[in-house]
Amino acid sequence: MPAQNVSTIYIGLGSNMGDREGHLRRALSLLAERIGPLTACSTFVETDPVGFSSPNKFLNAAAAFSTTLTADALLAATQQIERELGRTHKSHDGVYADRPIDIDLLLSTAETCDRPELTLPHPRLTERRFVLQPLCEIAPFEQMPDGRFLIDILLDMDGISIEEMAESSDESVVFVEKILPQLTENAGAFDANKLKALAADASTHLYLARDAEGRLCGMATLCLTLAPTGCRGWVEDVVVDEAYRGKGIGAALLTRIEWHARRLGAKSLNLTSRPEREAANRLYRSLGFETRRTNVYRKKL
């Protein structure tokens, strides 16, 4: 028999009735049984209802499955699971209501389609944070048909952009001078010559984050090192301006660095972090970095 084509299907899940977490976990289990192995799942996030009013908050997640099923077969399977878990009515014409489970096909690596019964990618994928944010947790650099990365679409919602610094400028020098003391008490003096040297170094890549008004608000550095065991990427000087923390900018910088490190052939991504930086350490763990006995976080690429 010819080998079946294997693809990845990204699915959004939500529940705002009854045992919300139980409904999501049961749906994940049934999906894995019927459409193919679960390969990734986001954290569960609590969100307010969108499109209708209800005192019941949603619990949302995104998951990835490896499958050989067609989009039509996937749709049939998800709708059957919804019925089994107690959803008796689907939303129609923009009219929404509370529901024990909601399972949506979001994005397929194999198919796109646009029919009344099914549209892939999901037509509201790029408009809904409660869908896009967990999806970016597991697949930030999956692309929409127009070529946009999911992580860039999410950042656009907040007007945040990430760029690699190609050459130093007065603006970037002023920003680095300003933000370094937020990173360490021992920052020392910084000037244009130092930034020019960083920009000219082929093994060093400095990333800058901008807000909706174009103001610089965060930075992180990727340093590549060659060793007998292969190329390694080191993340240095990750810092977000105090006024912008809690907006996901640090995660966006690290995600962009991971993508670039993979493209440049790095076999792992490494960073160090002081134990007292509790929020930063939680972020690193949430992005898949593991603590090593040497107190270095490493993520295999």
N, C-alpha and C positions, 0 to 999 in steps of 0.2 A: 504494500500500500504506500502511496506517496506521503511524504511527511506533511503534517498539517502546519500551516503558518501560525506562529505564536505571536501575539501582540499584547500590549498593555492597555487595559481599560481603567480609567480613573473615574471613581464613583463618589458622589456626595451623599452623605447620610444625615438625617435630622430627626429629632423627636421632641415633642413638648407635651406629651401626655403619659401618665403612669410612670413606670420604671424606665426613665429615659435611657440611662446607661445600659440597663438590661436589654432594652429594645435594640440599641446600636450593636451591642456585642452579639446578640442572637442573629441580627441581620448579617454581620460580618462572617459569622460561622456558616450560615446557610449559603451565602454568596461563595465562600471558599469551596464548599461542597459541590456547588452546581455550576459555577462558571470557570473556576480555576484557582490556583493557589494565591493566597494573600501575600503580596510582596512588600507592602508598606502601608502604614496607617498613621495618620496624624494624631496629635493629642485631641481630646474632646474639649470643645470650647462652648461656653454658655453665651447665647446671643438673644437679643430681643426679636420678637416676631417682625417680619418685614412684609408689608402689603396688607396687613390686617391688624386689628387690636386684640390683645389677649393678655390676661395676667400671667399666663404660663410661658416661661422662657424656654427657648430651644436649647438642646444639646446637639452640637454639630461636629462632624468629622469628615475627612476625605480619606479614601483608601485606593490602593492600586492592586490590581489583580492581573496575573498572567493568564491569558485565555486563548482558546482556538475558536471561540464562538463568533458568529457574525453579530453585527449591531442589532439586527432584528431578534436574534435568539437571546441576546443579552437583555433587551427590553422585555421580552416575554418572561424571562427568568426573574428579573427584578420586580415586575408587577405581580407575579405570583407570590413572591416572598412578602411583598407589602400586604397582600390579602391575607396571607397566613398569620401575619403579625398584627392583624386587626384593622388595617386601613380599608375601609369599604368604599370611600369616594375619593376620586382624584380631583385636583383643582382644575377648574375650567374658566376660560375667559377672564383671567386675573382675579377670580374670587377664591380666597384662601380661608382655611379654617384650621383649628387645632388638629393634630394627627399623631398617632402613636409612632408612626414611622414614615419617613419620606426617603426614597432611594432614587437618585438621579444619575443618569449617565452623563458625565461631564466632558470627557475628552478621550479619544482613542488614538493610539499610534498607528492604526491600520486603516481607519475609515473616516471619511467625512460624509455627511448626508444632510439633506434639507427637504424633509417631507412633513406633511401635517402631523403624522404620528410620532416622528422622531427627527430631531435636529442635533447633529454633532459637528463641532463642539456645541455644548449647551448654549442656547441663545442668550442667556443672562449670566453666563459664567463670568464675564469681565465686568459686570455691573454690581455684583453682590459680594461684599467683603466676607460675609459669613461662609461663602463657598470658596472664594479665592484665597483667603488667608490660610485655612488648613491645607488647601491643595498646594500652595507654595511651600508649605512646611515639608512636603514629601517630594515635590517635583518643581522646584523653582525655575528650572531652565527648560521645561517643556515649552514648546512653541505653539502659538496659534497659527492658523493657516496663513495669516498675513506676515508671519515671521517674528512677531513680538514674543518676548519671553514673558512667562506668567509673572515672574518677580518684578519685572519692569512695569507691568500693568498695575500690580498691587501698589508699588511705590508711587505711580502716577496718581492714585487715589488721594494721596497726601501731598502731591506735588514734590516728592522726593526723587532725585536722580543721583546715580552713581557714575563717576567718570574716572578714568585713569589719567593721572597728570602726565601730559606729554612733555611739558617744559615748565620751568618755574616762572612765576609772575609776582609782581608786587602784592597782589591780592593773596596769593597762596602763602607767601612769606609771612605776611601779617597774621593770617589765620593760624598757621603752625605755631608762631610765637605766642599767640593768644591761648591756644588749646593745650599745648604741652604741659603747662603747670597743672591742668586738670588730670593729666595722666600720671605725673610723678612730681614729687617735691624736688627731685634732683635733675630737672630738665636741662639746666645750664643754658648758656647763650645760644641763640639760633639766628642765622643770617641768610642772606640771599645766596652766598657762595655754597653753603651747606646744601641748600635745596637744589641748586644747579647740579651739584655733584650727585645727588640722589637721582635726579631726572636723567643724567647722562649714564648712569650705571645700568648696563643691560640686564643684570641679575636682580635689580630692585624695581618694584612696581608700586607706586604710591597711588592709592585710591582716595578720592574725595567725594563727600556727599553734599548735595545742595538742597535747600528747601524750595518751596514754590516761588519765592521771590528771587531765587538765584543765589542766596547767601550760603556760604560754606558752613557746614554744621557738623561734620564728622570726617574722620580719616582712618585709614588702616594701611599697612605696608605688607607686601609679599616679597620675601627674599628667597631666591632659589640657590641651592647649594648642590654641587656634584660630589658624589662619594662612590667608592667601589660598589656599594650596594644599590646605587641608583640615585636619581635626582630627588631631592627633598625640598618641600616648600616650608618656609618658616613665616608665621604671621607675627608681626611686631606692631607695637604702638597703635592698638585699636582704641580709639577714644571718640566719644560723641559729646558735643557741647552740652553742658548741663541743662540748658533751656530746651533741648530736644530729646532728652532721654525718655524711654518708655514708648517710643513710636516705631520701634522695629528697625531703626537705622543701623544699629550694630549688627543685627542678624543679616541685614541686606548687604553690608560691607563684607562680612565673612562669606556669605553665599557667593558673591561676585568673585572673591578671591579664590574660593574652591573651584569654581568653574574655570577661571583663568589658569590655575595651577594644573588642572587636568589637561587642558589644551597644550600646556607647555611641557607635558611629559612627567610631571612630578608623581612619584609613587606614594607619597604620603604628605599630609599637611600637619604641621606641628606648631605648638605655641606654649608659652609658659605663662603662669598667672599666680599671683600671690594669693594665699588662702583667704586673706581678709577681703578680697574682691568678690564677695558672695554673689552679687547679681551677675557679674561677668562670668563667674564659674558656672552658674546655673545655665546661662546662655550657651556656653561652650558644650556642656553636657547635652542640652536639648538639641544641638545641631549635630550630634553624633560623635563628638570628640570623647576619647576615653583617657582617664588619668593613668599615667604610667608611674612606676616606682621612682623614677627620676624626677617626678613632679612636672613632667612635660605632658601636655595633652597631645595626643596623636590621632589622626583619622586617616585610615588607609584609603587610597584613591584607586 
